[in-house]
C-alpha cells in the first residue's frame, strides 16, 4: 500500500511532521479510506443521534441505512478518503483526542492477514505466498491486493481484515504486494461450516476411490499415493469441531503439489472427491467442502486431471 501522491512517504507510519491528520490525508490521497482511533486503539463511539444504531446505520454498512452523520460514527463505516470530511470542524475535535490512524482495507481493495504472534508468522511464512509485510507489536500484517469477507480467529493467532473491518496503520511495510491467493480465501470457509450438534450437513454419493486406473500418467507408486491420501483424510476427519474445510484445502493443496512433475493424468479429481467426502463426514456442507478442495487442487496451478 504505497500511496500514489507526491508528499514524502512517512517512514514510521505517521506523516513526517508527526500529525495523525496529515497521515490520514496522505493515505486518503492514495485512495485509502481512513478513520481515527481513540485510546485503546478502538474507533470513537457514536454520537447521541447514532447511538444504538438509532439512525439506521450508514449506507455502506451490511444493513444499509440512511445515516449521513458528519461525525466519525459507526467505526469502519466512517472511514473516508474525502479530505473535506477529514478536515471538517466535526472531525477536528476527534483528531485532537486520537492516538492512531486506522484504515478500511476492503475499501482500498486490500486484505490484511493479521498474524498475532510468532507462531502465526511462522505458519504464514511456510504456507502463504510472500507479500508486503508490516511489523506489529506482537507479529505482522501481511497485505494482499484484493478484498474478501473478514473473519476473526480463522486459525490460532490469525485474523482476516478486509471488508467491514478496520486495521491500524503501522506504516507502508516492505516487499511487493501479491494478489490475494485462494489459500487466504479458504481460511474463512470454516466460518460457515460448524454444524449444529448431531446434525449432518450433507452427504456425498459414494464414488470410486483413487486407483492406478485413473492415474495412468502418475510417476508415484500406488502405495505412496494411498499413504499420503489416508494421512490427509485422517487430518480432515479429526476436525470434528471446526476447521475441517480449511484442513481439506490444505490437504488438497499439499497432495496436488506432489504431482506437479508428473506427466499426468494423476487422478487428482478422484483424490479430491475422497477429501470432500471426509470433510462432509464431519459436518462440512458439501458446497463449502467442494469449494475448499477445488481451491486447494488449483493452488499449485495444476488441474484436477
C-alpha positions as CSV (number, residue, x, y, z in Angstrom):
1,X,0.0,0.0,0.0
2,X,2.2,2.8,-1.3
3,X,0.1,6.0,-1.6
4,X,0.5,7.5,-5.1
5,X,0.9,11.1,-4.1
6,X,3.9,13.5,-4.2
7,X,4.3,14.1,-0.5
8,X,7.2,12.2,1.3
9,X,6.2,8.8,2.5
10,X,6.1,8.6,6.3
11,X,8.9,6.4,7.5
12,X,7.3,5.3,10.7
13,X,3.7,5.1,9.8
14,X,2.9,8.8,10.5
15,X,3.4,11.9,8.4
16,X,6.9,13.4,8.6
17,X,5.6,16.2,10.8
18,X,4.0,13.8,13.3
19,X,0.4,14.8,12.7
20,X,-2.1,12.0,12.6
21,X,-4.4,14.1,10.5
22,X,-1.6,14.7,7.9
23,X,-1.0,10.9,7.9
24,X,-4.8,10.4,7.2
25,X,-4.7,13.0,4.4
26,X,-1.7,11.4,2.9
27,X,-3.4,7.9,2.8
28,X,-6.7,9.4,1.6
29,X,-4.9,11.0,-1.3
30,X,-3.8,7.5,-2.3
31,X,-7.4,6.2,-2.2
32,X,-7.2,4.5,1.2
33,X,-10.3,5.2,3.4
34,X,-9.1,6.2,6.9
35,X,-10.5,6.9,10.4
36,X,-9.2,8.0,13.8
37,X,-8.7,5.7,16.7
38,X,-9.0,6.7,20.4
39,X,-7.3,5.4,23.5
40,X,-7.3,1.7,23.4
41,X,-6.8,1.8,19.7
42,X,-10.5,1.5,19.0
43,X,-12.9,3.7,17.0
44,X,-14.7,6.6,18.6
45,X,-18.1,6.0,19.9
46,X,-21.3,7.0,18.1
47,X,-22.8,10.4,18.6
48,X,-26.1,10.6,20.6
49,X,-28.1,10.5,17.3
50,X,-26.4,7.4,16.1
51,X,-26.1,5.6,19.5
52,X,-27.6,2.1,19.4
53,X,-27.8,2.4,15.6
54,X,-30.9,4.6,16.1
55,X,-30.0,6.3,12.9
56,X,-30.3,3.1,10.9
57,X,-26.7,2.8,10.1
58,X,-24.6,4.2,7.2
59,X,-25.5,3.4,3.6
60,X,-22.3,1.3,3.1
61,X,-22.8,-1.0,6.1
62,X,-24.1,-4.6,5.7
63,X,-27.5,-3.4,6.8
64,X,-27.6,-0.3,4.7
65,X,-29.3,2.6,6.4
66,X,-30.0,6.3,5.7
67,X,-27.4,7.8,8.2
68,X,-25.5,10.7,6.8
69,X,-23.9,11.8,10.1
70,X,-20.9,14.1,9.6
71,X,-19.2,12.7,12.7
72,X,-16.9,9.6,12.6
73,X,-19.7,7.2,13.8
74,X,-20.1,3.5,13.0
75,X,-16.4,2.6,13.2
76,X,-15.0,1.2,9.9
77,X,-18.1,2.5,8.0
78,X,-16.9,6.1,8.8
79,X,-13.6,5.6,7.0
80,X,-13.3,8.1,4.2
81,X,-11.0,9.4,1.5
82,X,-12.7,12.8,1.4
83,X,-10.3,15.5,2.6
84,X,-13.1,17.9,3.4
85,X,-14.6,15.4,5.8
86,X,-11.3,14.6,7.4
87,X,-10.6,18.3,8.0
88,X,-14.1,19.3,8.9
89,X,-14.9,21.1,12.2
90,X,-16.8,18.0,13.4
91,X,-13.7,15.8,13.0
92,X,-11.3,18.4,14.3
93,X,-12.1,17.6,18.0
94,X,-11.8,13.9,17.3
95,X,-8.3,14.3,15.8
96,X,-7.1,16.1,18.9
97,X,-8.0,13.1,21.0
98,X,-6.9,10.4,18.5
99,X,-4.0,8.2,19.3
100,X,-3.7,6.4,15.9
101,X,-4.9,6.2,12.4
102,X,-6.8,3.2,11.0
103,X,-7.9,2.3,7.5
104,X,-10.6,0.2,5.9
105,X,-8.7,-2.5,3.9
106,X,-11.7,-3.7,1.9
107,X,-12.5,-0.1,0.9
108,X,-9.0,0.1,-0.6
109,X,-9.3,-3.2,-2.4
110,X,-6.9,-4.9,0.1
111,X,-6.9,-7.8,2.6
112,X,-4.8,-7.9,5.7
113,X,-3.8,-11.2,7.2
114,X,-3.3,-10.2,10.9
115,X,-0.7,-12.5,12.4
116,X,-0.8,-12.0,16.2
117,X,2.2,-13.9,17.4
118,X,5.5,-15.6,16.3
119,X,3.8,-19.0,15.7
120,X,1.2,-17.4,13.4
121,X,4.0,-15.6,11.5
122,X,5.9,-18.9,11.1
123,X,2.8,-20.6,9.8
124,X,2.3,-17.8,7.2
125,X,5.8,-18.0,6.0
126,X,5.5,-21.7,5.5
127,X,2.0,-21.6,3.9
128,X,1.1,-18.3,2.2
129,X,2.6,-16.6,-0.8
130,X,5.1,-13.9,0.1
131,X,3.7,-10.4,0.0
132,X,4.1,-7.0,1.7
133,X,4.7,-7.3,5.4
134,X,4.2,-4.7,8.1
135,X,5.6,-5.3,11.6
136,X,3.2,-5.1,14.5
137,X,3.7,-5.1,18.3
138,X,3.4,-8.9,18.5
139,X,3.5,-10.1,14.9
140,X,3.0,-8.9,11.4
141,X,0.3,-7.7,9.0
142,X,0.5,-9.4,5.5
143,X,-1.1,-7.3,2.8
144,X,-2.6,-8.7,-0.4
145,X,-4.3,-7.0,-3.3
146,X,-8.0,-8.0,-3.4
147,X,-10.9,-7.8,-1.0
148,X,-12.8,-10.5,0.8
149,X,-15.1,-11.1,3.8
150,X,-13.4,-10.5,7.1
151,X,-13.2,-13.2,9.8
152,X,-11.6,-13.5,13.2
153,X,-9.7,-16.5,14.6
154,X,-9.6,-18.4,11.3
155,X,-6.8,-20.3,12.9
156,X,-4.8,-19.7,16.1
157,X,-3.4,-16.1,16.1
158,X,-4.8,-15.3,12.7
159,X,-7.5,-12.8,11.7
160,X,-8.6,-11.7,8.3
161,X,-9.3,-7.9,7.9
162,X,-10.8,-6.7,4.7
163,X,-14.5,-5.8,4.1
164,X,-16.4,-4.3,7.0
165,X,-13.3,-4.2,9.2
166,X,-10.5,-1.8,10.1
167,X,-6.8,-2.2,10.6
168,X,-4.4,0.1,12.3
169,X,-2.0,2.0,10.0
170,X,1.6,1.0,11.1
171,X,3.5,2.1,8.1
172,X,3.9,1.1,4.4
173,X,5.7,-2.1,5.1
174,X,8.3,-3.8,2.9
175,X,8.1,-6.2,-0.1
176,X,6.0,-6.4,-3.2
177,X,2.2,-6.8,-2.6
178,X,0.9,-10.1,-4.1
179,X,-2.6,-10.8,-5.4
180,X,-4.9,-12.3,-2.8
181,X,-4.4,-16.1,-3.0
182,X,-7.0,-18.8,-2.7
183,X,-5.2,-20.1,0.4
184,X,-6.3,-16.9,2.2
185,X,-9.8,-17.0,0.9
186,X,-10.1,-20.6,2.0
187,X,-9.4,-19.6,5.6
188,X,-12.8,-18.1,6.1
189,X,-14.7,-21.1,4.8
190,X,-14.8,-22.6,8.3
191,X,-16.9,-19.7,9.5
192,X,-19.8,-21.3,7.6
193,X,-19.1,-24.9,8.4
194,X,-19.8,-25.5,12.1
195,X,-22.8,-27.9,12.1
196,X,-25.4,-28.0,14.8
197,X,-24.7,-30.7,17.4
198,X,-25.8,-34.1,16.0
199,X,-26.7,-32.6,12.6
200,X,-25.4,-33.9,9.3
201,X,-24.9,-31.1,7.0
202,X,-25.0,-33.1,3.8
203,X,-23.8,-36.4,2.3
204,X,-21.9,-37.2,-0.8
205,X,-22.8,-40.2,-3.0
206,X,-20.2,-42.9,-3.0
207,X,-17.7,-42.6,-5.8
208,X,-14.9,-44.8,-7.0
209,X,-11.7,-44.1,-4.9
210,X,-8.4,-43.2,-6.4
211,X,-6.6,-46.0,-8.1
212,X,-3.9,-46.6,-10.7
213,X,-6.6,-47.0,-13.3
214,X,-7.4,-43.3,-13.2
215,X,-3.7,-42.2,-12.8
216,X,-2.1,-43.7,-15.8
217,X,0.4,-40.8,-16.1
218,X,1.4,-40.6,-12.4
219,X,5.1,-41.2,-11.6
220,X,4.3,-42.3,-8.0
221,X,3.6,-45.8,-6.7
222,X,0.1,-46.6,-5.6
223,X,1.3,-47.2,-2.1
224,X,2.9,-43.8,-1.9
225,X,-0.3,-42.0,-3.1
226,X,-2.6,-44.0,-0.9
227,X,-0.5,-43.5,2.2
228,X,-0.3,-39.7,1.7
229,X,-4.1,-39.6,1.0
230,X,-5.0,-41.6,4.0
231,X,-2.9,-39.4,6.3
232,X,-4.6,-36.3,4.8
233,X,-8.1,-37.8,5.2
234,X,-7.3,-38.6,8.8
235,X,-6.4,-34.9,9.4
236,X,-9.7,-33.8,8.0
237,X,-11.8,-36.3,9.9
238,X,-10.0,-35.2,13.1
239,X,-11.5,-31.7,12.8
240,X,-14.8,-32.5,14.4
241,X,-15.4,-29.1,16.0
242,X,-14.3,-26.6,13.3
243,X,-11.7,-26.0,10.7
244,X,-12.4,-29.1,8.6
245,X,-12.9,-27.1,5.4
246,X,-9.6,-25.3,5.9
247,X,-7.9,-28.6,6.6
248,X,-9.4,-30.0,3.5
249,X,-8.0,-27.1,1.5
250,X,-4.5,-27.7,3.0
251,X,-4.6,-31.4,2.3
252,X,-5.7,-30.9,-1.3
253,X,-3.1,-28.3,-1.9
254,X,-0.3,-30.5,-0.4
255,X,-1.3,-33.6,-2.3
256,X,-1.7,-31.7,-5.6
257,X,1.8,-30.3,-5.2
258,X,3.2,-33.9,-5.1
259,X,2.1,-34.3,-8.7
260,X,3.4,-31.2,-10.4
261,X,6.3,-33.1,-12.0
262,X,4.1,-35.9,-13.3
263,X,3.2,-36.1,-17.0
264,X,-0.4,-36.9,-15.9
265,X,-3.1,-37.7,-15.6
266,X,-2.8,-38.4,-11.9
267,X,-6.4,-38.8,-10.9
268,X,-6.5,-35.6,-8.8
269,X,-10.2,-35.4,-9.3
270,X,-10.7,-38.8,-7.6
271,X,-8.4,-37.7,-4.8
272,X,-10.4,-34.5,-4.4
273,X,-13.7,-36.5,-4.1
274,X,-12.2,-38.5,-1.2
275,X,-11.2,-35.3,0.6
276,X,-14.7,-33.8,0.0
277,X,-16.3,-37.0,1.4
278,X,-14.1,-36.8,4.5
279,X,-14.9,-33.2,5.1
280,X,-18.7,-33.8,4.7
281,X,-18.5,-36.7,7.2
282,X,-17.5,-34.3,10.0
283,X,-20.3,-31.8,9.2
284,X,-18.9,-29.5,6.4
285,X,-21.7,-28.6,3.9
286,X,-20.8,-30.2,0.6
287,X,-20.7,-26.9,-1.3
288,X,-18.1,-25.4,1.1
289,X,-16.1,-28.7,1.2
290,X,-16.0,-28.9,-2.6
291,X,-15.0,-25.2,-3.0
292,X,-12.2,-25.6,-0.4
293,X,-10.9,-28.7,-2.1
294,X,-11.1,-27.3,-5.6
295,X,-9.2,-24.2,-4.5
296,X,-6.6,-26.5,-2.9
297,X,-6.1,-28.6,-6.0
298,X,-5.8,-25.4,-8.1
299,X,-3.4,-23.6,-5.8
300,X,-0.4,-25.2,-7.4
301,X,-1.5,-24.2,-10.9
302,X,-2.4,-27.8,-11.7
303,X,-5.8,-29.0,-13.0
304,X,-7.6,-31.9,-11.3
305,X,-6.9,-34.3,-14.1
